[in-house]
Amino acid sequence: MRISIGYITSRKEPEIQWFLDSLEKQISKSDEIEVVVIDLLLRDRFNTEWSLNPEFYKLGGIDLKITSPKPCIWSGESRITKENWWSKCNSLNTFLCMATHSFICMVDDRCVAQAGFLDSIRAAISGDYIMAGSYEKRHGMTVENGAIKHGGIIVAKDSRHDYVLANSIPTPMTCGGEWLFGCCVAMPLEWALQVNGYPERCDSMSFEDVIFGLILQNNGYPIKFDPRARIIEDRSPDKLGEPMKRTAKERFPHDKDDKAHTTLRWVKTAKRSENDFEIRELRAKIQRGEPFPPVDTSKEHLDWFDNQPVKDF
């Protein structure tokens, strides 16, 4: 199996080693696994234990790369906002440009991959489908050598996981794009490129996982939920750092014309992400060793929803 895994983080303590150790336990000798860490706070970690040097981490049979997200108006060194705003699509598209294998997986940070994680990806590769994985979130979890030592307190459970278990549904189970929410997803890289990557209209708002899933569904790509692809995450507040700001710009409770509902209406027929770049062309440049383009500061950047200047966020 050859796969690129994107580890997306913006946390004060990203705990990359947890995931690497848990993954190493499942690797076969013939596997070629690349983990690309997209770390929003990487520049802040210079001259600390979180260095740019992958040799800091115990790698085993994993090819590790660590990089900052591509320049973005919402977050990081190039931001034009006052603070860092939610920009996960930007980080995910950075990963799509950097991944070198033809099958990809994206996971959230501070997580431990459970037994069967790589088997679920092998099944998706052989079955040629998009795999939606499962998650659980906890507080106060501790991890040693890729195994959970202290389970902590469960603060969020995966409703999809509970549903298939409670109803004894055989898995992997065919599902719709709305089931692509959560913290773990895998697919052919080519399919992600064909839809022009993740929809960066969701940056500053979030909700990108479901919107991306519906775009993939609109293209007729098969999607299956596999509870074996399970990650347990620690979300202890004191380990996360400053929360990323985000808003759907609701004007009143249950606003049906806010940013999220407007996007849901758009995605009913959308088959591509309306980004201001073609990700296939951008990826080709990055794979040739060229840098990501800088933020264009010669123009005023406006929020697509209501034309608010982004610099005022």
Contacts in CASP RR format, 6 or more apart in sequence:
PFRMAT RR
TARGET T0000
AUTHOR 0000-0000-0000
METHOD contacts of the structure
MODEL  1
MRISIGYITSRKEPEIQWFLDSLEKQISKSDEIEVVVIDLLLRDRFNTEW
SLNPEFYKLGGIDLKITSPKPCIWSGESRITKENWWSKCNSLNTFLCMAT
HSFICMVDDRCVAQAGFLDSIRAAISGDYIMAGSYEKRHGMTVENGAIKH
GGIIVAKDSRHDYVLANSIPTPMTCGGEWLFGCCVAMPLEWALQVNGYPE
RCDSMSFEDVIFGLILQNNGYPIKFDPRARIIEDRSPDKLGEPMKRTAKE
RFPHDKDDKAHTTLRWVKTAKRSENDFEIRELRAKIQRGEPFPPVDTSKE
HLDWFDNQPVKDF
1 28 0 8 1.000
1 30 0 8 1.000
1 31 0 8 1.000
1 32 0 8 1.000
1 33 0 8 1.000
1 103 0 8 1.000
1 118 0 8 1.000
1 121 0 8 1.000
1 122 0 8 1.000
1 125 0 8 1.000
2 31 0 8 1.000
2 32 0 8 1.000
2 33 0 8 1.000
2 101 0 8 1.000
2 102 0 8 1.000
2 103 0 8 1.000
3 31 0 8 1.000
3 32 0 8 1.000
3 33 0 8 1.000
3 34 0 8 1.000
3 101 0 8 1.000
3 103 0 8 1.000
3 104 0 8 1.000
3 105 0 8 1.000
3 121 0 8 1.000
3 125 0 8 1.000
3 186 0 8 1.000
4 34 0 8 1.000
4 35 0 8 1.000
4 36 0 8 1.000
4 95 0 8 1.000
4 98 0 8 1.000
4 99 0 8 1.000
4 100 0 8 1.000
4 101 0 8 1.000
4 103 0 8 1.000
4 104 0 8 1.000
4 105 0 8 1.000
4 189 0 8 1.000
5 23 0 8 1.000
5 33 0 8 1.000
5 34 0 8 1.000
5 35 0 8 1.000
5 36 0 8 1.000
5 104 0 8 1.000
5 105 0 8 1.000
5 106 0 8 1.000
5 107 0 8 1.000
6 35 0 8 1.000
6 36 0 8 1.000
6 37 0 8 1.000
6 38 0 8 1.000
6 95 0 8 1.000
6 99 0 8 1.000
6 104 0 8 1.000
6 105 0 8 1.000
6 106 0 8 1.000
6 107 0 8 1.000
7 14 0 8 1.000
7 16 0 8 1.000
7 19 0 8 1.000
7 35 0 8 1.000
7 36 0 8 1.000
7 37 0 8 1.000
7 38 0 8 1.000
7 107 0 8 1.000
7 109 0 8 1.000
8 38 0 8 1.000
8 88 0 8 1.000
8 91 0 8 1.000
8 92 0 8 1.000
8 95 0 8 1.000
8 106 0 8 1.000
8 107 0 8 1.000
8 108 0 8 1.000
8 109 0 8 1.000
9 16 0 8 1.000
9 37 0 8 1.000
9 38 0 8 1.000
9 39 0 8 1.000
9 40 0 8 1.000
9 41 0 8 1.000
9 108 0 8 1.000
9 109 0 8 1.000
9 110 0 8 1.000
10 39 0 8 1.000
10 40 0 8 1.000
10 41 0 8 1.000
10 75 0 8 1.000
10 84 0 8 1.000
10 91 0 8 1.000
10 109 0 8 1.000
10 244 0 8 1.000
11 41 0 8 1.000
11 109 0 8 1.000
11 110 0 8 1.000
11 239 0 8 1.000
11 240 0 8 1.000
11 241 0 8 1.000
12 41 0 8 1.000
12 239 0 8 1.000
12 240 0 8 1.000
12 241 0 8 1.000
12 242 0 8 1.000
13 110 0 8 1.000
13 239 0 8 1.000
13 240 0 8 1.000
14 37 0 8 1.000
14 39 0 8 1.000
14 41 0 8 1.000
14 50 0 8 1.000
14 109 0 8 1.000
14 110 0 8 1.000
15 109 0 8 1.000
15 110 0 8 1.000
15 143 0 8 1.000
15 234 0 8 1.000
15 239 0 8 1.000
16 37 0 8 1.000
16 57 0 8 1.000
16 109 0 8 1.000
17 57 0 8 1.000
17 58 0 8 1.000
17 146 0 8 1.000
18 110 0 8 1.000
18 111 0 8 1.000
18 112 0 8 1.000
18 143 0 8 1.000
18 146 0 8 1.000
19 35 0 8 1.000
19 107 0 8 1.000
19 109 0 8 1.000
19 111 0 8 1.000
19 112 0 8 1.000
19 113 0 8 1.000
19 231 0 8 1.000
20 35 0 8 1.000
20 57 0 8 1.000
20 58 0 8 1.000
20 59 0 8 1.000
20 60 0 8 1.000
20 62 0 8 1.000
20 64 0 8 1.000
21 58 0 8 1.000
21 143 0 8 1.000
21 145 0 8 1.000
21 146 0 8 1.000
21 147 0 8 1.000
22 112 0 8 1.000
22 113 0 8 1.000
22 114 0 8 1.000
22 117 0 8 1.000
22 146 0 8 1.000
22 147 0 8 1.000
23 33 0 8 1.000
23 35 0 8 1.000
23 62 0 8 1.000
23 113 0 8 1.000
23 117 0 8 1.000
23 118 0 8 1.000
24 60 0 8 1.000
24 61 0 8 1.000
24 62 0 8 1.000
25 115 0 8 1.000
25 146 0 8 1.000
26 113 0 8 1.000
26 115 0 8 1.000
26 116 0 8 1.000
26 117 0 8 1.000
26 118 0 8 1.000
26 119 0 8 1.000
27 33 0 8 1.000
27 60 0 8 1.000
27 61 0 8 1.000
27 62 0 8 1.000
27 118 0 8 1.000
31 61 0 8 1.000
31 118 0 8 1.000
32 63 0 8 1.000
32 101 0 8 1.000
33 61 0 8 1.000
33 62 0 8 1.000
33 63 0 8 1.000
34 62 0 8 1.000
34 63 0 8 1.000
34 64 0 8 1.000
34 65 0 8 1.000
34 99 0 8 1.000
34 100 0 8 1.000
34 101 0 8 1.000
35 62 0 8 1.000
35 63 0 8 1.000
35 64 0 8 1.000
35 65 0 8 1.000
36 65 0 8 1.000
36 66 0 8 1.000
36 67 0 8 1.000
36 95 0 8 1.000
36 98 0 8 1.000
36 99 0 8 1.000
37 64 0 8 1.000
37 65 0 8 1.000
37 66 0 8 1.000
37 67 0 8 1.000
38 67 0 8 1.000
38 68 0 8 1.000
38 69 0 8 1.000
38 91 0 8 1.000
38 92 0 8 1.000
38 94 0 8 1.000
38 95 0 8 1.000
39 45 0 8 1.000
39 50 0 8 1.000
39 66 0 8 1.000
39 67 0 8 1.000
39 68 0 8 1.000
40 68 0 8 1.000
40 69 0 8 1.000
40 75 0 8 1.000
40 76 0 8 1.000
40 84 0 8 1.000
40 87 0 8 1.000
40 91 0 8 1.000
42 50 0 8 1.000
42 52 0 8 1.000
42 66 0 8 1.000
42 67 0 8 1.000
42 68 0 8 1.000
43 68 0 8 1.000
43 76 0 8 1.000
43 77 0 8 1.000
45 51 0 8 1.000
46 52 0 8 1.000
49 56 0 8 1.000
50 56 0 8 1.000
52 66 0 8 1.000
54 64 0 8 1.000
54 65 0 8 1.000
54 66 0 8 1.000
57 64 0 8 1.000
65 98 0 8 1.000
67 94 0 8 1.000
67 98 0 8 1.000
68 76 0 8 1.000
68 77 0 8 1.000
69 75 0 8 1.000
69 76 0 8 1.000
69 87 0 8 1.000
69 90 0 8 1.000
69 91 0 8 1.000
69 94 0 8 1.000
70 90 0 8 1.000
70 93 0 8 1.000
70 94 0 8 1.000
70 97 0 8 1.000
70 292 0 8 1.000
71 77 0 8 1.000
71 78 0 8 1.000
71 292 0 8 1.000
71 293 0 8 1.000
71 294 0 8 1.000
71 295 0 8 1.000
72 78 0 8 1.000
72 79 0 8 1.000
72 87 0 8 1.000
72 90 0 8 1.000
72 203 0 8 1.000
72 295 0 8 1.000
73 79 0 8 1.000
73 80 0 8 1.000
73 81 0 8 1.000
73 295 0 8 1.000
73 301 0 8 1.000
73 310 0 8 1.000
74 81 0 8 1.000
74 84 0 8 1.000
74 85 0 8 1.000
74 86 0 8 1.000
74 87 0 8 1.000
74 90 0 8 1.000
74 203 0 8 1.000
74 204 0 8 1.000
74 310 0 8 1.000
74 313 0 8 1.000
75 81 0 8 1.000
75 84 0 8 1.000
75 85 0 8 1.000
75 86 0 8 1.000
75 87 0 8 1.000
75 90 0 8 1.000
75 244 0 8 1.000
76 84 0 8 1.000
78 294 0 8 1.000
78 295 0 8 1.000
79 85 0 8 1.000
80 295 0 8 1.000
80 297 0 8 1.000
80 301 0 8 1.000
80 310 0 8 1.000
80 311 0 8 1.000
81 310 0 8 1.000
81 311 0 8 1.000
81 313 0 8 1.000
82 313 0 8 1.000
83 242 0 8 1.000
83 245 0 8 1.000
83 313 0 8 1.000
84 242 0 8 1.000
84 244 0 8 1.000
84 245 0 8 1.000
85 203 0 8 1.000
85 204 0 8 1.000
85 244 0 8 1.000
85 245 0 8 1.000
85 246 0 8 1.000
85 313 0 8 1.000
86 203 0 8 1.000
86 204 0 8 1.000
86 205 0 8 1.000
86 206 0 8 1.000
86 244 0 8 1.000
86 245 0 8 1.000
86 246 0 8 1.000
87 203 0 8 1.000
87 204 0 8 1.000
87 244 0 8 1.000
88 198 0 8 1.000
88 202 0 8 1.000
88 203 0 8 1.000
88 206 0 8 1.000
88 208 0 8 1.000
89 198 0 8 1.000
89 199 0 8 1.000
89 200 0 8 1.000
89 201 0 8 1.000
89 202 0 8 1.000
89 203 0 8 1.000
89 208 0 8 1.000
90 200 0 8 1.000
90 203 0 8 1.000
92 106 0 8 1.000
92 197 0 8 1.000
92 198 0 8 1.000
92 208 0 8 1.000
93 197 0 8 1.000
93 198 0 8 1.000
93 200 0 8 1.000
93 275 0 8 1.000
93 279 0 8 1.000
93 282 0 8 1.000
94 292 0 8 1.000
95 104 0 8 1.000
95 106 0 8 1.000
96 104 0 8 1.000
96 189 0 8 1.000
96 192 0 8 1.000
96 193 0 8 1.000
96 197 0 8 1.000
96 198 0 8 1.000
96 279 0 8 1.000
96 283 0 8 1.000
97 279 0 8 1.000
97 282 0 8 1.000
97 283 0 8 1.000
97 286 0 8 1.000
97 287 0 8 1.000
97 292 0 8 1.000
98 286 0 8 1.000
99 189 0 8 1.000
100 287 0 8 1.000
101 189 0 8 1.000
102 188 0 8 1.000
102 189 0 8 1.000
102 190 0 8 1.000
103 121 0 8 1.000
103 124 0 8 1.000
103 125 0 8 1.000
103 186 0 8 1.000
103 187 0 8 1.000
103 188 0 8 1.000
103 189 0 8 1.000
104 186 0 8 1.000
104 187 0 8 1.000
104 188 0 8 1.000
104 189 0 8 1.000
104 192 0 8 1.000
105 121 0 8 1.000
105 131 0 8 1.000
105 184 0 8 1.000
105 185 0 8 1.000
105 186 0 8 1.000
106 184 0 8 1.000
106 185 0 8 1.000
106 186 0 8 1.000
107 113 0 8 1.000
107 183 0 8 1.000
107 184 0 8 1.000
107 231 0 8 1.000
108 135 0 8 1.000
108 182 0 8 1.000
108 183 0 8 1.000
108 184 0 8 1.000
108 231 0 8 1.000
108 233 0 8 1.000
109 233 0 8 1.000
110 233 0 8 1.000
110 234 0 8 1.000
110 235 0 8 1.000
110 239 0 8 1.000
110 240 0 8 1.000
111 135 0 8 1.000
111 183 0 8 1.000
111 231 0 8 1.000
111 232 0 8 1.000
111 233 0 8 1.000
111 234 0 8 1.000
112 143 0 8 1.000
112 146 0 8 1.000
112 147 0 8 1.000
112 148 0 8 1.000
112 231 0 8 1.000
112 232 0 8 1.000
112 233 0 8 1.000
113 230 0 8 1.000
113 231 0 8 1.000
114 228 0 8 1.000
114 230 0 8 1.000
114 231 0 8 1.000
114 232 0 8 1.000
116 228 0 8 1.000
116 229 0 8 1.000
116 230 0 8 1.000
117 228 0 8 1.000
117 229 0 8 1.000
117 230 0 8 1.000
117 231 0 8 1.000
119 228 0 8 1.000
120 131 0 8 1.000
120 133 0 8 1.000
120 172 0 8 1.000
120 186 0 8 1.000
120 226 0 8 1.000
120 228 0 8 1.000
120 229 0 8 1.000
121 131 0 8 1.000
121 186 0 8 1.000
121 229 0 8 1.000
123 131 0 8 1.000
123 172 0 8 1.000
123 226 0 8 1.000
124 130 0 8 1.000
124 131 0 8 1.000
124 172 0 8 1.000
124 186 0 8 1.000
124 187 0 8 1.000
124 224 0 8 1.000
124 226 0 8 1.000
128 188 0 8 1.000
128 222 0 8 1.000
129 172 0 8 1.000
129 221 0 8 1.000
129 222 0 8 1.000
129 223 0 8 1.000
129 224 0 8 1.000
130 180 0 8 1.000
130 185 0 8 1.000
130 186 0 8 1.000
130 187 0 8 1.000
130 188 0 8 1.000
130 191 0 8 1.000
130 213 0 8 1.000
130 216 0 8 1.000
130 221 0 8 1.000
130 222 0 8 1.000
130 223 0 8 1.000
130 224 0 8 1.000
131 172 0 8 1.000
131 185 0 8 1.000
131 186 0 8 1.000
131 187 0 8 1.000
131 223 0 8 1.000
131 224 0 8 1.000
131 225 0 8 1.000
131 226 0 8 1.000
131 229 0 8 1.000
132 160 0 8 1.000
132 175 0 8 1.000
132 177 0 8 1.000
132 179 0 8 1.000
132 180 0 8 1.000
132 182 0 8 1.000
132 184 0 8 1.000
132 185 0 8 1.000
132 223 0 8 1.000
132 224 0 8 1.000
132 225 0 8 1.000
132 226 0 8 1.000
132 229 0 8 1.000
133 182 0 8 1.000
133 183 0 8 1.000
133 184 0 8 1.000
133 185 0 8 1.000
133 186 0 8 1.000
133 225 0 8 1.000
133 226 0 8 1.000
133 227 0 8 1.000
133 229 0 8 1.000
133 230 0 8 1.000
133 231 0 8 1.000
134 158 0 8 1.000
134 160 0 8 1.000
134 161 0 8 1.000
134 184 0 8 1.000
134 225 0 8 1.000
134 226 0 8 1.000
134 227 0 8 1.000
134 228 0 8 1.000
134 229 0 8 1.000
134 230 0 8 1.000
134 231 0 8 1.000
135 156 0 8 1.000
135 158 0 8 1.000
135 182 0 8 1.000
135 183 0 8 1.000
135 184 0 8 1.000
135 230 0 8 1.000
135 231 0 8 1.000
135 232 0 8 1.000
135 233 0 8 1.000
136 154 0 8 1.000
136 156 0 8 1.000
136 157 0 8 1.000
136 158 0 8 1.000
136 161 0 8 1.000
136 230 0 8 1.000
136 231 0 8 1.000
136 232 0 8 1.000
136 233 0 8 1.000
137 154 0 8 1.000
137 155 0 8 1.000
137 156 0 8 1.000
137 157 0 8 1.000
137 233 0 8 1.000
137 234 0 8 1.000
137 235 0 8 1.000
138 151 0 8 1.000
138 152 0 8 1.000
138 153 0 8 1.000
138 154 0 8 1.000
138 155 0 8 1.000
138 232 0 8 1.000
138 233 0 8 1.000
138 234 0 8 1.000
138 235 0 8 1.000
139 152 0 8 1.000
139 153 0 8 1.000
139 155 0 8 1.000
139 234 0 8 1.000
139 235 0 8 1.000
139 236 0 8 1.000
139 237 0 8 1.000
140 150 0 8 1.000
140 151 0 8 1.000
140 152 0 8 1.000
140 153 0 8 1.000
140 234 0 8 1.000
140 236 0 8 1.000
141 148 0 8 1.000
141 150 0 8 1.000
141 151 0 8 1.000
141 152 0 8 1.000
141 232 0 8 1.000
141 234 0 8 1.000
141 236 0 8 1.000
142 148 0 8 1.000
142 149 0 8 1.000
142 150 0 8 1.000
142 151 0 8 1.000
142 152 0 8 1.000
143 149 0 8 1.000
143 234 0 8 1.000
148 232 0 8 1.000
155 235 0 8 1.000
156 235 0 8 1.000
158 182 0 8 1.000
160 175 0 8 1.000
160 179 0 8 1.000
160 225 0 8 1.000
160 227 0 8 1.000
161 227 0 8 1.000
161 230 0 8 1.000
163 169 0 8 1.000
164 171 0 8 1.000
164 173 0 8 1.000
164 225 0 8 1.000
164 227 0 8 1.000
165 227 0 8 1.000
171 224 0 8 1.000
171 225 0 8 1.000
171 226 0 8 1.000
171 227 0 8 1.000
171 228 0 8 1.000
172 224 0 8 1.000
172 225 0 8 1.000
172 226 0 8 1.000
173 224 0 8 1.000
173 225 0 8 1.000
173 226 0 8 1.000
174 222 0 8 1.000
174 223 0 8 1.000
174 224 0 8 1.000
175 223 0 8 1.000
175 224 0 8 1.000
175 225 0 8 1.000
176 213 0 8 1.000
176 217 0 8 1.000
176 223 0 8 1.000
177 210 0 8 1.000
177 213 0 8 1.000
177 214 0 8 1.000
177 216 0 8 1.000
177 217 0 8 1.000
177 223 0 8 1.000
178 210 0 8 1.000
178 213 0 8 1.000
178 214 0 8 1.000
178 217 0 8 1.000
179 223 0 8 1.000
179 225 0 8 1.000
180 209 0 8 1.000
180 210 0 8 1.000
180 212 0 8 1.000
180 213 0 8 1.000
180 216 0 8 1.000
180 223 0 8 1.000
181 209 0 8 1.000
181 210 0 8 1.000
182 209 0 8 1.000
183 231 0 8 1.000
183 233 0 8 1.000
184 229 0 8 1.000
184 230 0 8 1.000
184 231 0 8 1.000
185 209 0 8 1.000
186 229 0 8 1.000
187 216 0 8 1.000
187 221 0 8 1.000
191 216 0 8 1.000
191 219 0 8 1.000
191 221 0 8 1.000
192 198 0 8 1.000
193 279 0 8 1.000
193 280 0 8 1.000
193 283 0 8 1.000
194 219 0 8 1.000
194 272 0 8 1.000
195 212 0 8 1.000
195 215 0 8 1.000
195 216 0 8 1.000
195 219 0 8 1.000
195 271 0 8 1.000
195 272 0 8 1.000
195 273 0 8 1.000
196 272 0 8 1.000
196 273 0 8 1.000
196 274 0 8 1.000
196 275 0 8 1.000
196 278 0 8 1.000
196 279 0 8 1.000
196 280 0 8 1.000
197 212 0 8 1.000
197 273 0 8 1.000
197 275 0 8 1.000
197 279 0 8 1.000
198 208 0 8 1.000
198 212 0 8 1.000
198 273 0 8 1.000
199 208 0 8 1.000
199 211 0 8 1.000
199 212 0 8 1.000
199 215 0 8 1.000
199 263 0 8 1.000
199 267 0 8 1.000
199 270 0 8 1.000
199 273 0 8 1.000
199 274 0 8 1.000
199 275 0 8 1.000
200 273 0 8 1.000
200 275 0 8 1.000
200 276 0 8 1.000
201 263 0 8 1.000
201 273 0 8 1.000
201 274 0 8 1.000
201 304 0 8 1.000
202 208 0 8 1.000
202 211 0 8 1.000
202 263 0 8 1.000
204 245 0 8 1.000
204 246 0 8 1.000
204 247 0 8 1.000
204 303 0 8 1.000
204 310 0 8 1.000
204 313 0 8 1.000
205 246 0 8 1.000
205 247 0 8 1.000
205 248 0 8 1.000
205 249 0 8 1.000
205 259 0 8 1.000
205 260 0 8 1.000
205 263 0 8 1.000
206 246 0 8 1.000
207 248 0 8 1.000
207 260 0 8 1.000
207 263 0 8 1.000
211 263 0 8 1.000
211 264 0 8 1.000
211 267 0 8 1.000
212 273 0 8 1.000
213 223 0 8 1.000
214 267 0 8 1.000
214 268 0 8 1.000
214 270 0 8 1.000
215 267 0 8 1.000
215 270 0 8 1.000
215 271 0 8 1.000
215 272 0 8 1.000
215 273 0 8 1.000
216 223 0 8 1.000
217 223 0 8 1.000
218 267 0 8 1.000
218 269 0 8 1.000
218 270 0 8 1.000
218 271 0 8 1.000
219 271 0 8 1.000
245 313 0 8 1.000
247 259 0 8 1.000
248 258 0 8 1.000
248 259 0 8 1.000
248 260 0 8 1.000
249 258 0 8 1.000
249 259 0 8 1.000
249 305 0 8 1.000
249 306 0 8 1.000
250 258 0 8 1.000
251 257 0 8 1.000
251 258 0 8 1.000
255 261 0 8 1.000
259 305 0 8 1.000
262 305 0 8 1.000
282 292 0 8 1.000
282 293 0 8 1.000
286 292 0 8 1.000
300 309 0 8 1.000
300 311 0 8 1.000
301 309 0 8 1.000
301 310 0 8 1.000
301 311 0 8 1.000
302 308 0 8 1.000
302 309 0 8 1.000
302 310 0 8 1.000
303 309 0 8 1.000
303 310 0 8 1.000
303 313 0 8 1.000
END
